[in-house]
Amino acid sequence: MKRFAMAASLVMLASTCASAQTTEQLVKGATDTSNVLNYGMGYNLQRFSTLNQINKDSVKNLVPVWNYSFNDDRSEESQPLVYQGVIYVTSHNATMAVDAKTGKQIWKTKVEYPAETPRIVCCGIINRGAALYDGKVFRTTLDANVIALDAKNGKELWRQKAADIKEGYSMTVAPLVADGVVITGISGAEFGTRGFIDGWDPATGKHLWRTHSIPSPEEPGGDTWKGDTWKLGGGSTWITGSYDPELNTVYWGIGNPGPFNSAVRPGDNLYTCSVLAMDPKTGKIKWHYQFSPNNPFDYDSVAEMVLADMNVEGKPTKVLMDANRNGFFYVLDRTNGKLLAANPYVKVNWATGIDMKTGRPIETDVSKDAREGKKVTVYPSILGGKNWEPMSFNPQTGLAYANTLAFGGRYKTEPVTFKQGEWYLGMDLTDLWEYGDGPRGHLKAIDPMTGKSKWEAPSDIPRFSGVLSTAGGVVFSGALTGEFEAFDADTGKKLWQFQTGSGIEGQPVTWQQDGVQYVAVTSGYGGVYSLFSGDERLANVPPGGSLWVFAVKQ
């Protein structure tokens, strides 16, 4: 009888694990401290936790609990997900399920793609994470496929090809499940592609809809492209969007236009460098806001669109926040796209400000000269005031915590000819950076409405990791030299660090299990800064991907 009862319990446990998340669980993901159910630790992408066991006093006692090797030497930018004591994490060539308390592998499913795939990858051979829903793990692959795996055993359930790598497309994005639809974006703007966002049926993989980020001439916005330039217009969508279930609206950032030489494509070039508010069931665009019309400087707007409820001029307001690559921190009313604030959060010289009536940048001679083919030094550089690395918003302090960049770039156009599967830039890449003598980056605590910093923690080598903040008054980040770091959320004082053995470009998360708060982050060097910066100080940072989990020593 005892044996029978145990077997029955195991069957019940397997059934529970198989159910994975429901729509209701995903909606409550931001407040579920026992799991990490969403990319961004909630549909709002705030990357904030109400847990406080790890706090300003106890964080000094943080120690590693275990380390899991990915057996991979590429950049690791994946955000772990945690559900019922199991961590789900991805690399470019594998999806893994790991016991959250012991670090023991439950299953590992390898991802295979054609050997020529890395040739059409712009800025790192990576994957940024998965999505969980109804017993399935969803992810994208570098060769532009979307796949669903069984969360119990890693078995592939369905696979759909989103695009052809021969045309320059690839995928690194973590999917978003919103209103029962799996939503994915695409990479490839540097190769003369036409970007899009897709919706998929989670049960079958059926393709439900596609919304192009570059409209054709007969679509709204098509008149912002001259001639056939829309066919090669770029507009990648490689960072996961946010979702407001009450408004039933997905907010997805759109990347840079192609080529960088803006003289080739006169016009505003919608919907590049924009945010789209969309219906998740149909992909229909409800409204858009363009941050940088006809942009020449690679100021894409794919990075996280953070949602919060804030008082604006004394009124409770549903806002969307974006620390844009163009150097301005934007706050929009997410119900209609109205601009509420736009202020510089780093050094900016391509524009003097943003016109609050039109929402358009007030450009300087730097932008004018760049479009005329003159060589200019522009701030921020083409890597932006902040690159892809996601920020955190703490609703208790009202501050956004972001890893920012503090250097400029040299920019000059050159003639460009499109060849399928090859770089389509129209920019001189031989002399790119204006570094100066100071720190190249800062972790900043930014007031969203003013763009001003309450504090900033400088770093000689810029940080390219995601940021996590907690109710314990701690902000977590990682360094390219390998240190996982904790800072005081009120002062910026460094409270703790641990050397992980390789550069950190991952996205830290936290959860509580059996009364213990854990923090996890992926470590593994090799992203965009290592590829293009020429920073010789990183020559001795070893590659090697792994997942680290920490807790306070009892």
C-alpha positions as CSV (number, residue, x, y, z in Angstrom):
1,M,0.0,0.0,0.0
2,K,2.9,2.3,0.9
3,R,4.5,1.6,-2.5
4,F,1.2,2.3,-4.2
5,A,0.7,5.6,-2.4
6,M,4.2,6.7,-3.3
7,A,3.6,5.9,-7.0
8,A,0.3,7.8,-6.9
9,S,2.1,10.8,-5.4
10,L,4.7,10.8,-8.1
11,V,2.0,10.6,-10.8
12,M,0.3,13.6,-9.2
13,L,3.6,15.5,-9.0
14,A,4.3,14.8,-12.7
15,S,0.8,16.0,-13.6
16,T,1.3,19.2,-11.6
17,C,4.6,19.9,-13.2
18,A,3.2,19.2,-16.7
19,S,0.5,21.8,-16.3
20,A,3.1,24.6,-16.1
21,Q,1.7,28.1,-16.1
22,T,-1.7,29.3,-16.8
23,T,-2.6,32.7,-18.2
24,E,-3.6,33.8,-14.7
25,Q,-0.2,32.7,-13.3
26,L,1.6,34.7,-16.0
27,V,-0.5,37.8,-15.3
28,K,0.5,37.6,-11.6
29,G,4.2,36.8,-12.4
30,A,5.5,40.2,-11.1
31,T,4.2,39.4,-7.6
32,D,4.9,35.7,-7.5
33,T,8.0,35.5,-5.3
34,S,8.2,31.7,-5.4
35,N,8.8,31.5,-9.2
36,V,10.2,33.6,-12.0
37,L,7.5,33.1,-14.6
38,N,8.2,35.9,-17.1
39,Y,11.1,37.4,-19.0
40,G,11.7,40.7,-17.1
41,M,10.3,39.1,-13.9
42,G,6.8,40.2,-14.8
43,Y,4.9,41.3,-17.8
44,N,5.8,44.9,-16.8
45,L,9.6,44.1,-17.3
46,Q,10.4,46.0,-14.0
47,R,12.9,43.3,-12.8
48,F,11.9,44.1,-9.3
49,S,11.2,41.7,-6.4
50,T,9.4,42.4,-3.1
51,L,11.7,39.8,-1.4
52,N,13.9,41.3,1.3
53,Q,15.7,38.4,3.0
54,I,18.7,39.5,1.0
55,N,19.1,43.1,2.1
56,K,21.6,45.8,2.7
57,D,22.8,44.1,5.9
58,S,22.7,40.5,4.9
59,V,24.0,40.7,1.4
60,K,27.6,40.7,2.7
61,N,26.9,37.0,3.7
62,L,25.8,36.0,0.1
63,V,27.6,32.8,-1.0
64,P,27.4,30.6,-4.0
65,V,25.1,27.6,-3.5
66,W,26.0,25.9,-6.8
67,N,27.3,26.4,-10.3
68,Y,26.1,24.7,-13.5
69,S,28.3,24.5,-16.6
70,F,26.7,25.1,-20.0
71,N,29.7,23.5,-21.7
72,D,29.8,26.5,-24.0
73,D,32.3,29.3,-24.6
74,R,29.9,31.9,-26.2
75,S,28.3,34.9,-24.6
76,E,25.6,34.0,-22.1
77,E,22.8,36.6,-22.0
78,S,19.9,34.3,-21.1
79,Q,17.5,35.1,-18.3
80,P,16.6,32.0,-16.2
81,L,13.0,31.2,-15.5
82,V,12.0,29.3,-12.4
83,Y,8.9,27.2,-11.9
84,Q,8.1,24.8,-9.1
85,G,11.8,24.3,-8.1
86,V,13.1,23.9,-11.7
87,I,15.2,26.5,-13.5
88,Y,14.8,26.7,-17.3
89,V,17.7,28.4,-19.0
90,T,19.0,28.6,-22.6
91,S,22.2,29.1,-24.5
92,H,22.6,29.5,-28.3
93,N,23.0,25.7,-28.6
94,A,20.9,24.2,-25.8
95,T,17.9,24.4,-23.6
96,M,18.3,23.1,-20.0
97,A,16.2,22.3,-17.0
98,V,18.1,22.3,-13.7
99,D,17.1,21.5,-10.1
100,A,16.9,24.9,-8.4
101,K,18.2,23.7,-5.0
102,T,20.9,21.3,-6.1
103,G,22.1,22.5,-9.5
104,K,21.7,19.0,-10.9
105,Q,20.7,18.7,-14.5
106,I,17.2,17.3,-15.1
107,W,17.4,17.4,-18.9
108,K,19.3,19.1,-21.7
109,T,18.1,19.4,-25.3
110,K,20.7,20.6,-27.8
111,V,20.0,23.0,-30.6
112,E,21.6,22.3,-33.9
113,Y,21.8,24.8,-36.7
114,P,23.7,25.1,-40.0
115,A,27.4,25.8,-39.7
116,E,27.1,28.9,-41.9
117,T,24.5,30.5,-39.5
118,P,27.0,32.6,-37.4
119,R,28.0,34.5,-40.6
120,I,24.7,36.4,-40.6
121,V,24.7,37.1,-36.8
122,C,25.6,40.8,-36.1
123,C,26.6,41.1,-32.5
124,G,27.1,37.8,-30.7
125,I,26.2,34.1,-30.9
126,I,23.6,34.1,-28.2
127,N,20.1,33.4,-26.9
128,R,18.3,35.6,-24.4
129,G,15.9,33.1,-22.8
130,A,12.7,31.1,-23.0
131,A,9.0,31.4,-22.2
132,L,6.8,28.9,-20.2
133,Y,3.2,28.1,-20.8
134,D,0.9,25.1,-20.5
135,G,3.6,22.6,-19.9
136,K,5.8,23.8,-22.7
137,V,9.1,25.7,-23.0
138,F,9.2,28.1,-25.9
139,R,12.4,29.4,-27.4
140,T,13.9,30.7,-30.7
141,T,17.0,29.5,-32.5
142,L,19.9,31.3,-34.2
143,D,18.7,30.0,-37.6
144,A,15.3,31.6,-37.1
145,N,13.2,28.8,-35.9
146,V,10.6,28.9,-33.1
147,I,10.3,25.6,-31.1
148,A,8.3,24.2,-28.2
149,L,9.7,21.6,-25.8
150,D,7.9,19.5,-23.2
151,A,8.8,21.1,-19.9
152,K,9.0,17.6,-18.2
153,N,11.6,16.0,-20.4
154,G,12.8,18.5,-23.0
155,K,11.3,16.6,-26.0
156,E,10.6,18.8,-29.0
157,L,6.8,19.1,-29.6
158,W,6.8,21.5,-32.6
159,R,9.1,23.6,-34.7
160,Q,8.3,26.4,-37.1
161,K,10.6,28.3,-39.5
162,A,10.1,32.0,-39.1
163,A,12.6,33.2,-41.8
164,D,15.5,32.2,-44.0
165,I,19.1,32.7,-42.8
166,K,20.2,33.1,-46.4
167,E,18.3,36.4,-46.5
168,G,20.2,37.6,-43.3
169,Y,17.6,36.8,-40.7
170,S,18.4,35.3,-37.3
171,M,16.7,35.0,-33.9
172,T,18.0,35.6,-30.4
173,V,14.9,36.9,-28.7
174,A,13.1,35.3,-25.7
175,P,9.4,34.7,-26.7
176,L,6.5,36.4,-25.0
177,V,3.3,34.6,-24.2
178,A,0.4,37.1,-24.0
179,D,-3.3,36.4,-24.1
180,G,-2.6,32.8,-25.2
181,V,-0.3,33.7,-28.1
182,V,3.4,33.1,-28.4
183,I,5.0,36.3,-29.8
184,T,8.5,36.4,-31.2
185,G,10.7,39.0,-32.9
186,I,13.6,38.8,-35.4
187,S,17.1,40.0,-35.9
188,G,18.9,41.1,-39.1
189,A,18.6,44.8,-39.8
190,E,22.3,45.0,-40.6
191,F,21.8,42.7,-43.5
192,G,19.1,44.5,-45.5
193,T,16.1,42.6,-44.1
194,R,12.6,43.7,-43.5
195,G,11.7,43.3,-39.8
196,F,8.6,41.8,-38.3
197,I,6.8,40.4,-35.2
198,D,5.0,37.0,-35.3
199,G,2.2,35.4,-33.3
200,W,2.1,31.6,-32.9
201,D,-0.4,29.1,-31.5
202,P,1.2,27.6,-28.4
203,A,-0.5,24.2,-28.7
204,T,0.3,23.5,-32.4
205,G,2.8,26.1,-33.6
206,K,0.3,27.4,-36.2
207,H,1.3,30.8,-37.5
208,L,-1.4,33.2,-36.5
209,W,-0.2,36.6,-37.7
210,R,2.7,38.7,-38.8
211,T,3.1,42.5,-38.3
212,H,5.9,44.0,-40.4
213,S,7.9,46.7,-38.6
214,I,8.6,48.2,-42.1
215,P,5.2,49.0,-43.8
216,S,4.8,48.5,-47.5
217,P,3.6,51.4,-49.7
218,E,-0.1,50.5,-49.3
219,E,0.1,50.2,-45.5
220,P,-0.1,53.1,-42.9
221,G,3.4,54.6,-42.7
222,G,4.4,53.3,-46.1
223,D,4.8,56.9,-47.4
224,T,7.7,57.4,-45.0
225,W,9.9,55.3,-47.3
226,K,11.0,56.5,-50.7
227,G,10.7,54.0,-53.7
228,D,11.6,50.5,-52.8
229,T,13.8,51.3,-49.8
230,W,11.2,49.7,-47.5
231,K,12.1,46.3,-48.8
232,L,15.6,46.6,-47.2
233,G,14.5,48.9,-44.3
234,G,15.7,46.9,-41.3
235,G,13.6,47.4,-38.2
236,S,14.7,44.4,-36.2
237,T,12.6,43.3,-33.1
238,W,15.1,41.3,-31.1
239,I,14.2,42.2,-27.5
240,T,11.1,40.9,-25.8
241,G,8.1,43.2,-25.4
242,S,6.1,44.0,-22.3
243,Y,2.3,43.4,-21.8
244,D,-0.5,45.1,-20.0
245,P,-3.3,42.5,-19.5
246,E,-5.8,45.2,-18.4
247,L,-5.4,47.1,-21.7
248,N,-4.7,43.8,-23.5
249,T,-1.8,45.6,-25.2
250,V,1.8,44.4,-26.0
251,Y,4.5,47.0,-26.3
252,W,7.4,46.1,-28.6
253,G,10.5,48.1,-29.5
254,I,11.6,48.4,-33.1
255,G,15.3,48.6,-34.2
256,N,17.4,50.7,-36.5
257,P,16.7,51.4,-40.2
258,G,18.9,50.0,-42.9
259,P,21.3,51.0,-44.1
260,F,23.0,53.4,-41.5
261,N,23.6,55.8,-44.4
262,S,20.3,57.7,-44.0
263,A,20.8,59.6,-47.4
264,V,19.8,56.3,-49.1
265,R,16.4,56.3,-47.4
266,P,14.9,59.8,-47.1
267,G,11.8,60.1,-44.9
268,D,10.9,59.3,-41.3
269,N,11.3,55.5,-42.0
270,L,8.5,54.2,-39.8
271,Y,8.4,52.1,-37.7
272,T,12.1,52.0,-37.1
273,C,13.4,53.4,-33.8
274,S,9.8,53.2,-32.4
275,V,7.6,51.4,-29.9
276,L,4.5,49.7,-31.2
277,A,1.4,49.1,-29.1
278,M,-0.3,46.0,-30.4
279,D,-3.2,43.6,-30.0
280,P,-1.6,40.2,-29.0
281,K,-4.4,38.2,-30.7
282,T,-4.1,39.8,-34.1
283,G,-0.9,41.8,-34.2
284,K,-2.8,44.9,-35.1
285,I,-1.0,48.2,-34.3
286,K,-3.0,50.4,-31.9
287,W,-0.6,53.3,-31.8
288,H,3.1,54.0,-32.2
289,Y,5.7,56.5,-31.1
290,Q,8.9,57.1,-33.0
291,F,11.9,58.2,-30.9
292,S,14.4,58.9,-33.7
293,P,13.0,59.6,-37.2
294,N,15.4,58.9,-40.2
295,N,18.1,57.9,-37.7
296,P,21.7,57.6,-39.0
297,F,23.4,56.5,-35.8
298,D,22.0,53.0,-35.1
299,Y,19.9,54.3,-32.2
300,D,17.6,51.3,-32.3
301,S,14.7,51.2,-29.9
302,V,14.4,47.5,-29.3
303,A,15.3,47.6,-25.6
304,E,12.8,47.0,-22.8
305,M,9.6,49.0,-22.6
306,V,9.1,49.1,-18.8
307,L,5.5,49.5,-17.5
308,A,4.6,51.2,-14.3
309,D,1.8,53.2,-12.6
310,M,3.1,56.6,-11.5
311,N,1.9,60.0,-10.4
312,V,2.5,62.5,-13.2
313,E,1.6,66.1,-12.4
314,G,-0.5,64.7,-9.5
315,K,-2.5,62.2,-11.5
316,P,-2.1,58.4,-11.4
317,T,-0.9,57.5,-14.8
318,K,-0.2,54.2,-16.6
319,V,3.2,54.9,-18.1
320,L,5.8,53.2,-20.4
321,M,9.5,54.0,-19.7
322,D,12.4,53.6,-22.1
323,A,16.0,54.5,-21.6
324,N,16.5,55.0,-25.3
325,R,19.7,54.2,-27.1
326,N,19.6,57.8,-28.4
327,G,20.5,59.1,-24.9
328,F,17.1,60.4,-23.8
329,F,14.9,58.8,-21.1
330,Y,11.3,58.7,-22.3
331,V,8.1,58.4,-20.3
332,L,4.9,57.8,-22.4
333,D,1.3,57.4,-21.4
334,R,0.9,53.8,-22.4
335,T,-2.9,54.1,-23.1
336,N,-2.3,56.4,-26.1
337,G,1.4,57.0,-26.7
338,K,1.3,60.6,-25.5
339,L,4.8,61.9,-24.5
340,L,5.1,62.9,-20.9
341,A,8.8,63.3,-20.4
342,A,12.0,63.0,-22.4
343,N,15.3,64.1,-20.9
344,P,19.0,63.1,-21.5
345,Y,20.4,60.5,-19.0
346,V,23.9,60.5,-20.6
347,K,25.9,63.0,-22.7
348,V,24.0,63.8,-25.9
349,N,25.2,66.1,-28.8
350,W,23.2,65.0,-31.8
351,A,20.1,66.8,-30.4
352,T,19.5,69.6,-27.9
353,G,16.2,68.0,-26.7
354,I,12.8,66.6,-27.6
355,D,10.0,68.8,-28.7
356,M,7.2,68.0,-26.2
357,K,4.4,69.0,-28.7
358,T,5.6,67.0,-31.7
359,G,7.7,64.3,-29.9
360,R,10.5,64.9,-32.4
361,P,14.1,65.5,-31.5
362,I,15.5,69.0,-32.0
363,E,18.6,68.0,-34.0
364,T,22.0,69.8,-34.0
365,D,24.6,70.3,-36.7
366,V,26.1,66.9,-35.7
367,S,23.0,65.2,-37.2
368,K,22.9,67.5,-40.2
369,D,26.6,67.0,-41.0
370,A,26.3,63.3,-40.6
371,R,23.5,63.1,-43.2
372,E,25.6,65.2,-45.5
373,G,28.4,62.7,-45.4
374,K,30.8,64.6,-43.1
375,K,32.7,62.8,-40.4
376,V,31.3,63.6,-37.0
377,T,31.9,62.6,-33.4
378,V,28.5,61.8,-31.9
379,Y,27.3,61.2,-28.3
380,P,26.2,58.6,-27.5
381,S,28.1,56.3,-29.8
382,I,26.3,53.7,-32.1
383,L,26.2,51.4,-29.0
384,G,23.9,54.0,-27.4
385,G,23.5,55.6,-24.0
386,K,22.4,52.1,-23.0
387,N,22.6,49.1,-25.2
388,W,20.5,46.0,-25.0
389,E,21.2,45.3,-21.3
390,P,17.8,45.6,-19.4
391,M,17.3,48.1,-16.6
392,S,15.2,47.7,-13.5
393,F,12.5,49.9,-12.0
394,N,11.9,49.9,-8.3
395,P,8.4,51.3,-7.6
396,Q,9.3,51.8,-3.9
397,T,12.2,54.2,-4.7
398,G,10.7,55.5,-7.9
399,L,14.0,55.1,-9.6
400,A,15.2,53.2,-12.7
401,Y,18.6,51.4,-12.3
402,A,20.4,51.1,-15.6
403,N,23.9,50.2,-16.9
404,T,24.7,53.2,-19.1
405,L,27.6,53.9,-21.5
406,A,29.8,57.0,-21.4
407,F,31.7,57.3,-24.7
408,G,31.1,58.7,-28.1
409,G,31.6,57.4,-31.6
410,R,33.1,58.6,-34.9
411,Y,30.6,58.4,-37.7
412,K,31.0,58.8,-41.5
413,T,28.8,57.4,-44.2
414,E,30.1,55.6,-47.3
415,P,28.4,54.2,-50.4
416,V,26.5,51.0,-50.0
417,T,25.3,48.3,-52.3
418,F,22.9,45.6,-51.2
419,K,24.0,41.9,-51.5
420,Q,21.8,39.3,-49.9
421,G,23.3,37.9,-46.8
422,E,26.0,40.5,-46.5
423,W,26.4,43.6,-44.2
424,Y,24.4,46.5,-45.5
425,L,25.5,49.5,-43.5
426,G,26.9,52.3,-45.5
427,M,29.2,53.4,-42.7
428,D,33.0,53.5,-42.2
429,L,33.8,50.9,-39.5
430,T,37.6,51.6,-39.3
431,D,37.6,54.3,-36.7
432,L,34.6,54.0,-34.4
433,W,35.2,55.1,-30.8
434,E,35.8,58.3,-28.9
435,Y,36.6,56.9,-25.5
436,G,38.3,59.7,-23.5
437,D,40.0,59.2,-20.1
438,G,37.1,58.6,-17.7
439,P,35.0,55.6,-17.0
440,R,33.3,54.1,-20.0
441,G,30.1,53.3,-18.1
442,H,28.0,53.9,-15.0
443,L,25.3,52.0,-13.1
444,K,22.9,54.9,-12.6
445,A,19.8,55.4,-10.4
446,I,17.7,57.6,-12.7
447,D,14.7,59.7,-12.0
448,P,12.4,58.8,-15.0
449,M,10.7,62.2,-15.2
450,T,14.0,64.2,-15.2
451,G,16.6,61.8,-16.5
452,K,18.9,63.0,-13.7
453,S,20.8,60.5,-11.5
454,K,20.4,60.2,-7.8
455,W,23.7,58.3,-7.8
456,E,26.0,56.6,-10.3
457,A,28.6,53.9,-9.8
458,P,31.4,54.3,-12.4
459,S,33.1,51.4,-14.2
460,D,36.3,51.8,-16.2
461,I,35.0,48.9,-18.4
462,P,31.3,49.3,-19.0
463,R,28.8,46.9,-17.6
464,F,26.7,45.0,-20.1
465,S,24.5,42.9,-17.8
466,G,20.9,43.2,-16.8
467,V,19.9,44.9,-13.5
468,L,17.8,43.5,-10.7
469,S,16.4,45.6,-7.8
470,T,14.7,44.3,-4.6
471,A,12.7,45.5,-1.6
472,G,15.7,44.7,0.4
473,G,17.3,47.9,-0.9
474,V,19.8,46.0,-3.1
475,V,20.6,46.4,-6.8
476,F,22.4,43.6,-8.5
477,S,24.5,43.9,-11.7
478,G,27.5,42.2,-13.3
479,A,30.8,43.2,-14.8
480,L,32.5,42.1,-18.0
481,T,35.5,41.2,-15.9
482,G,33.4,38.6,-14.1
483,E,32.3,40.2,-10.8
484,F,28.7,39.7,-9.7
485,E,27.9,42.9,-7.7
486,A,25.4,44.2,-5.2
487,F,24.8,47.9,-4.6
488,D,22.9,50.0,-2.0
489,A,19.7,51.1,-3.9
490,D,19.7,54.5,-2.0
491,T,23.4,55.5,-2.2
492,G,25.1,53.3,-4.9
493,K,27.6,52.0,-2.4
494,K,29.0,48.6,-3.4
495,L,28.0,46.1,-0.7
496,W,29.3,42.8,-2.1
497,Q,30.9,41.1,-5.1
498,F,31.9,37.6,-6.2
499,Q,34.1,36.6,-9.1
500,T,32.3,34.2,-11.4
501,G,35.2,33.3,-13.7
502,S,33.9,34.9,-16.9
503,G,32.3,38.1,-18.0
504,I,28.7,38.7,-16.9
505,E,26.3,39.7,-19.7
506,G,23.3,37.8,-18.2
507,Q,20.1,38.9,-16.5
508,P,19.9,38.3,-12.7
509,V,16.7,37.0,-11.1
510,T,15.6,36.2,-7.6
511,W,13.0,34.0,-6.0
512,Q,12.2,32.2,-2.7
513,Q,12.1,28.5,-2.1
514,D,11.5,26.7,1.2
515,G,12.0,30.0,3.1
516,V,15.3,30.8,1.4
517,Q,15.8,33.7,-1.1
518,Y,18.0,32.8,-4.1
519,V,19.7,35.0,-6.7
520,A,20.8,33.5,-10.1
521,V,22.7,34.9,-13.0
522,T,24.4,33.5,-16.1
523,S,28.1,34.2,-16.7
524,G,29.9,34.0,-20.0
525,Y,31.8,36.6,-22.0
526,G,31.6,37.4,-25.7
527,G,28.9,39.9,-26.6
528,V,28.8,43.1,-28.7
529,Y,31.4,45.1,-26.6
530,S,34.0,42.3,-26.8
531,L,33.4,42.0,-30.5
532,F,33.7,45.7,-31.5
533,S,35.3,47.7,-28.7
534,G,39.0,46.8,-29.1
535,D,39.3,46.9,-25.3
536,E,42.6,45.2,-24.6
537,R,41.9,45.1,-20.9
538,L,39.5,42.2,-21.5
539,A,42.1,40.0,-23.3
540,N,42.6,37.9,-20.2
541,V,38.9,37.3,-19.4
542,P,38.3,33.7,-20.1
543,P,35.1,32.5,-22.0
544,G,33.0,29.8,-20.5
545,G,29.3,29.8,-19.9
546,S,27.6,28.8,-16.6
547,L,24.7,29.5,-14.3
548,W,25.5,30.7,-10.7
549,V,23.0,30.6,-7.8
550,F,23.6,32.4,-4.5
551,A,21.9,32.6,-1.1
552,V,22.7,34.1,2.3
553,K,24.9,31.8,4.4
554,Q,22.9,30.5,7.3
